Structures are given as C-alpha cells and as structure tokens.
Amino acid sequence: MQWADPTVCARCREEIGPAELRYSQRVFHRPLCLRCIEEIEARRGPA
C-alpha cells in the first residue's frame, strides 16, 4: 500500500507544502508535518 499525496501529512491529512514535511524516525517512518512531530515528541518527552 502506498501513501496518498506525499505532500500531505499522513497523520493529520493537512495540506501543506513539501518543505514542511519531515521524516521523524523516532515517531513514524513516513512524512509528518512539523506540527505533528512536535506534538508527538512533546507528549513522549526526551528519549
């Protein structure tokens, strides 16, 4: 299965520019927008 539009965050499906997508290896092996990465990592706390 392939993810849909790679410029859309797979978690929140918010349409954002590709420059705002980052791969967060700590969280998911798929692109997330910075907002989602920050939210998840803040909840997890420091590794």
ZIJO-V906029 format. One record per run of one state. SS is the DSSP state (A for helix, B for strand, O for the rest). FROM is the first residue (numbers start at 1). TO is the last residue. If there is no record, write none. Layout:
# ZIJO-V906029
SS;FROM;TO / SS;FROM;TO
This chain:
# ZIJO-V906029
O;1;7 / B;8;8 / O;9;14 / B;15;15 / O;16;17 / A;18;20 / B;21;23 / O;24;30 / B;31;33 / A;34;44 / O;45;47
